[in-house]
């Protein structure tokens, strides 16, 4: 009986940790929050919408990273263009792209 209770507590902890990880924006994306959010479109598309656009694409991370680095409109229909983030370190851009693709 004790092992069942311990297992249930451990499972609950994993569920809470997993949901927290899914919504924590990495520091690499802090400046991006001015125009983007995870759930809602603002000046730019919601990151969950970006993830949905590339779902199943084996090159999703590299495509998202290229968009972050180069900037542009990317066919989303927003009035504003995303500015290029070319000054960011490539590993930070990749980490943010992986986060977005994983939503």
Secondary structure by P-SEA (a helix, b strand, c coil): caaaaaaaaaaaaaaaaaaaaaccccccccccccccccccccccccaaaaaaaaccccaaaaaaaaaaaccccccccccccccccccccaaaaaaaaaaaaac
